[in-house]
Amino acid sequence: MSGTENGQRRRRLLTASVAAGVLLAGGGGVYLAMAATAPGGATPGGVADTPRAAAPPLLRLGSGADGGTGIAPGEPDPGGGPNGTVYTAKGPLPHGPSSAAVHRPEGLVTSAEVTRLAEALGIPGSPALVGDVWTIRPEKDGTGARLDVARKAPGNWTYSWYDGGPAGDACLKGKACPPPGETKPSPGGSPVSETAAKAAAAPVLKALGQDDAKVSATQVMNGSVRVVNADPVVGGLPTYGWSTGLHIGPDGRPVAGSGMLKDPAKGDTYPVIAAEKALAELNEASKGTGPIGIGGCATDPPAGVPEAGKPGTAVPDVGRPDLGEPTTGASTPGAPCESIVDMAPPEQVPVTGAVFGLAAQDVAGERLLVPAWLFTADPEGAEPYTVTRTAVAPEFLAPPAKPSPTPTPAPDEGTSPARQVESYRTGGDGRKLTVTFWGGVCSDYTVTATESADRVTVRVKETPVDPGRACIAIAVEVTKTVTLDGPLGDRPVVDGASGEAVPRR
């Protein structure tokens, strides 16, 4: 090896060791490493600096530039409803790293990856590609185990067991509750212990590459099925909203489940804020929605009844009954309009923990894992829950998109492009198609199905009940059934909003 080559190799090793030292000491990365260079582009040791990395692109979060608060279906609203919430740290909060990377789904799920998961679940057979979904189906009469895996990363998968058809869902919705309609009511028996359930789930988590996930098994449904929820570790960080859920039957075997098969890949790195600042931003975003239809302030007075305190309004003189004609001009102001909600103080919730991690967020229409602080809220008299706040520095968050001057008509007769069908199941002779999706509490939903020889396309139309009224953002699971012209058969069900195949559950 020449002397020039030796010198280049030493420079590369020295640069790598400096960057690694910064990362270990402060959890930083390219931003801290660049800060350690001396003026003129050289490090204090005289080694030439590498070119400055370009700034990462702005993130346009689905909830706007404020970073959003994370809430799973079934958990308390972090905004505290109309009155708002004040989160107060009980003890010092950590600083965390100075930068962290987003992680995004990339690539396609292979047949070998699906086979590995199927073997861990004890499902025989080889996967077949139906549309954009890998599937292993029962060979006869639809009875038995079934696995569906979306081919596109992150590879959303569902495992279900059909024994004469679905029989509903008694699961209390939580951040990782597996989907509905998967198991029949328990034939009896007692749920396995938490330890046994975790042991039964271990081979499946290993096949998913999630054997280091944070696992809980406290939930029991149908009296005998224990639910195992696993939050995977990605890039060395805990996650929120990227969970795997498994149902473990009384015989100790998985009977249902769902999750993501393919690990997200590391993306751009962003500067991040400390937990104290994130908590302050969380409180700013949690001031509440204000009164919603409570009290007598939102409605106009009955026709013919004068409105006290408004200049130019006719007001009868109650002290002069002989004066039946109204007078005009300024009158004595009436009492201010107040409601019970107006006078209620915000809810006070202690925060007993804060961990730096990654939370699932919609970014420009794509589901990513974004650096976030995961706060443990521990309200008095209620179960603790997790509320998240995006940790990306505010200057790297794109401002919310400005609305168009005129409303843009939604495609396909008002179908909401953001509404996505989560799952489907069939009943009867295969002509009853039941779809499940997430909606809001202040809208009505209708579902239509367009059939062709090779697919059935489902669209959801959302109609606000009262468009002019403020509505709190609470997610609810909605199930609707449509009747097809012919049995579904092997045709895939496609979501009309996203164009993606809908998993069967």
N, C-alpha and C positions, 0 to 999 in steps of 0.2 A: 504494500500500500504506500503511495507517495506521501510526502510531507504535507502537500496541499490537501489531500484527501483526509489525512489525520487531523489537520486543523479544522476542516469543515465538520468532521464527526464530533470533535470535542465541543465545537460551538453549539451543534445541535443538542448534544447531551446536556450541556450547561443550561441552555434555554429551557429545555424540558424540565430539568430539575428545579429551576426557579419557579416555573409555573406550577409544578406539583406542590412545592412548598407553600406557595400562597394559597392554593386550594385547600390544603390540609389545615393551615393555620386559621383561615378566615372563611372557608366555604366559598371563596370567590371564584375567579376564573379569568377570562380574558380582560375584564375591566380592571381588576386589581393588578394583574400582571403588567398591563400597560402603564398603570400609575407608578410602578416601581422603576420605570426607565428614567435615565438621567436626561437633561436637556441635550438637544442635538441628536437624539435618536440612539443613544448608547446607554447600556445599563451601567450601574455604579462600578461594575468590574471591568468596563471597557468593551464589552461584547456588543456588537451591533444589534439593534432591536429589530424584531420582525415587523413587517408592515402593519399599520394600525387597521384593526378590523372595522368593516363598515357597520354603521348602526343598524340594528334589527328593524324590520318594518313595524309600523304601529299596529297594535291589536285592536280590532273592532269587536268588542264583546257584545253578546246578544242583548245584555241588559243595559248597554250604554257605557259612557265613559267613566262612570263612577266605580266601576269594578264589580258591582253587583254583590248581593248576599246570597249564599248558597242555602237552599232548603230542599230537603227531600220530601216526596209525597208522604203525607201522614205525620210529618213533624210540625212543631209550632211555627207560625209565621215569624221570621226573624225581625220583621218590621213592627211587630206588636199590634197590628190592626190599627184602628182609628186613633188610639191614644199614643201609640209609639212605644218604644222600648229603650231603656238606657242600660247598656251592658257595662258593668263595673268590675275591673280586675281585682281579684283577691290575692294580692302579692305581686312581685315584680314580673314583668313580661320579658321574654327572650328577644334578642336582636336578630338572630338568624343569620343566613349568609348575605353577601352583598349582591349576588346575582344567581339566577337559576334559569333553567331551560324549560320551554314548553315541550310537550310531547304530543305527536300527532299520528293517527293511523296511516300506515303506508303499506302498499303491496296487496297481494291476494293470498287468501288462505289456500293451502295445497291439500290434495287428497290425503297425503301422509299425515298432516296435522289433524285432520278430521278423524282419521283412523286411530291415531294415538288417543284422542279424547274418547272415542267410542269404546276402545278396549278398556280404558280406565273405568268407564261407566258400566262395562259388562254387556255392551250391545254387539251382537254378532252381525256380520255382513259387511259389505264394502260400500262406501259412499258413492252416490251418483249425482251428477250435476243437473239440476232441474232449473232452467232459467239462470238466475244468479245465486242459487242456494244449493249447497251440498246437503244431501239428505240420505238418511238410512231409514227405510220405512218397514213396517211389518209386511211380511209376504202375503198373508191371507187375512181377509175380513177386517183389516184395520186394527186388530187387537195385538197389543204388545208394545215394545219400546220403540220410540222414534226420536231421531236426532236431526235437527235442522241447523245448518251453519251458513250464515251469509258469506259469500265468496269474497266480497270486498272487505278489507280491513276496516274496523278491528275484528271482524268475524263474529258478530252477535250470534249466539247459539242458544237453542232451547232443547231441553231433553224432557220428554213426557212419556207417560205410560198410559195407554188406552186399554181399558178393560170393560168394554160395553159402552164407551162414550164418556164425555166429561160430565162431572156432577157438581160443578160450582166451586166456590172458593171461600173458605172461612178465615182466610189469612188477614190479619190486621196489617194494613199497608205501612211499610217502613222504607228506609232508604235502600234496602236490597231485597225486599220481599219478592220471591219468585212469582211469575205471572199466574193469572187465574186459570181455572178450568183444567187442572192437570191431574188431580187425583180424586178418586171416589171417597165418600165419607168412610172414615176408618171402620174396618170390620171388627175392631176390638184390639185389645192388647194395650200395653203401656209404652210410652215413648222411651227410647234408649237414653242413657245418661248423656250429659254434655260431653264427657270424655269419649264415650263410644261413638257419638255422632261425629266428633272431630276426627277420630281415627278412621271412620268410614269415608269421610270427605278427603282425607289426606292423599290417596292415590289420584283422585281427580284433580286436586290442586297441583300436585306434582306434574301431571300431564299438561296442565296449563302454564307451567312455569311459575306458579304462585305458592310454592311451598313455604315461602317466608311471609305470606300474607297475615294480616291481623284478623284473627278468627273469633267469632262469637257464636254461641249455640244455645242461647237462653230462650228462644221463642219456640212454642209448641202450637201446632195447628191440628184441627180435627181430633184432638184428644190424644193422638198417638204418633203424630209425625213431627219430628224435631227439625227445625230449620237452621241450617248452618250458613252464616253470612261471612264472606271473606273479602277484606279490602286489600288488594295487592300492593306490593311495594314496587314502584317504577322509578328507575334512575336513582335508587337508594332513598327515595322519599315515600312516605305514606300517601295514600290516595283517598279521595272522597268522591262518590258518585261513579265509581268504576268497579262496582262490586260483583262478586260471584255468589249466587244463591243456590243452595242444594237442599232438597227435602230428603231426610233419612227416615225410612219406614221403621216400624217396630221390630222388623227382622234384621235391622242394621244395614240395609242396602239402600242406595239412592233410588228414589222413585220419580224425581223431577228435579229440574234445575235450569239455570240460565246464567249468562255472563258474556264475556268477550274472550275470544280464543287467541287473537294475535296481539302481542305486546306493541304498544305505540313506540314510534322511533323518536329519538331526541331531535329537537328542532332548534330554533333560534334561542339565544341566551339574552336575558333581560336583567337590568338592575332591579332590585326589589327593595321594599320598605320593611322596617322593623315592625314587630307585633304591636307596639304602642301606637304607632301612627295608623296601622291597619284597623285597630280597635276604634280609634277616633273617627276614621272614615265610616266604619260600620255604624257607629252611633249617629253620625250625620245622615246616613241613609235610612235610619230606623226611627225617624221622627214621627212616623205614623201617617195615615191617609186622611185624617180629619173625620168628622162625623159623616156617616153614610145612612141617610134616611132615618135618623133617630131624632125625636123631638119635633117641635112645631115650626121649625125655621125654614124647611125646604119647600113648603107649599104656599101658594097664594091664598089670601083671605077669600072667603066665600063671596060670590057675586052680590053686589049691593051693600056690602058691609064696608064702611070707610076704614082706611088704613091709618091708624094713629101715628102722629109724628112726621108725616110726609107733607111738605109745603104744597099748598094748592089742592089738598084733598078735603072733600067735604066732611065735616065733623059735627055731629049733633051736640047741642049743649044739654048735657044730662041734668044740669041744675036749673034749666029753664024749659020745662015741658011745654010751655006755651009757644016756644019758638020751634015749630016743626020744620021750618026751612033750614037747610044747611048753610053754613057760612064758609067763606073761602079765606085763604091766607095761611100763614104759618100757625101751627098749633103746638100745644105742649108735647114735647117728645115723649114717646112711650118707653116702656122698659126695654132694654136691649134683649134681643132674642138669644136665649141660652138653651142648651140641651144638657142632658146628663153626660153625654160624651164630651161636650165642650169643657166641662168642669173636672173631668176625671184626669188624674195625673198619669204620666207615662209609667209603664211597668218597669220595675227595677229587677234586673236579672244579674246575679253574680256570675263572673267568668272565673272558673277554677283551673283552667289549663289552656295552653296555646302551643300548637305544634306546627312547624313549617312543613308544608307538603304540596300536593298537587290536587286540584279540584277540577272536575269536569265542567267545561264551559262551552257554550256555543260561540264560535269565533268565525264571523263572515260565513255563516251557514254550515260550518264544519264543527264536529264535536271534538274538542281537544282537552288535554290535561294542562292546566295553567297553574303556575306557581301561586300558592295561596296560603294564608294562615287559617288553620283549623282550630277554632275556639270551642272549648267545652262550656256550654251554658248550663248552669245548675240552679234552676228556679226552685224556690221554697215550695214544698208540697207537691212536686212533680218530678218526673224522671229527667235526668240530664239529657241534653241533646247537643248536636254539633251544628255550629253555624260558621260559615266560611266567609272570608273576604279576600278578594284577589290581591296578591302582594306585588304585582308588577308596578313599577314606579309610574305615577300618574302621567308623566310626560310621554310615556310610551303607549298610552291608551288613546285610541282615536276618538274624537268627539262623536256623539250620537248623530246619526244621519238626519238631516233636516227633512221634514215632510214636504212632499210635492205641493205646489200651489193648488192643484186640483187633485182630488182623489183618483188614484189609478184603479180602474176596474179590475177586480180579481178574475182570474181565468176560469173558464168553464162554469159560467153562471154563478159566480160568487164563491166557488170553492176556495177555501183558505190555503195558500201555498205553503204556509208554515205548519199546517196540521198534518201529522204523520201517523198512520195506522201502526200500532205496536204489534198486534197479533190477530190471528183469526182462528176459528174452529168451525166445523160443519156439523149439521144435525139432520135428523130425519133420513130422507133418501139422498142426501148430499146436495139438496137444493137450498137448504137453510144455511146462510153464511152469516156468522156472528163475528163482528170485528170489535176490537178494544183499542182505545186511544185515550190520551190525556186531554182534558178540556178545562174550562173555567166554570165557576158557580153562577155566572150571570149571563150565560148564553144557552141557546137551544141548538141541537145538532141533528142533521139528517145525513143519511148515508145512501149513496147510489152506487150501483155496480154496472159496468159496461163489459159485456162478454164478447169474446172472440174464440176462435178455434184453439188458440195456443195460450190464452191467459184470461184472467178476470181482473179488471182494473177497478179499484174501489176509491171513491172520492168522498170527502167529508165536507159538508157545508155548515159553517158556523153563523148563527143569527143572534146578535145581542138581544136580550129580553127588553132592556131599556137603554138604548144607545146614549141618551143624554145624562145618564146617572153614573156617578163614580162607582167603581166596583173593586173590591179587594182581590188581589191576585192569589187565589188559592187553587191549587191543582186538584182535580177530581178525576177518577177513572170513569170513563164513559163506555158503555157497551151497547151496540146497536145491531139489529139483525135485518138482513135483506133476503128476499127470495129470488133465486136465480131461475133462468128459463130452463136450464138443464143441470144435472148433477155436476159438481165441480170436477170430480175425477182427479186426474193427474195434472190438471192445469194449475200453474202457479197463480197466486194472488199478488197483484202489484199495487203499490200505493200510488195513487194518481198525483199526489203532490210532489213526491221525491223521485218517482220512477223506479224505486227499489222494490225487490221482492219482500213480501210480508211473511214472517215466520209463523208456522202453524203451532198452536199451543193447545 
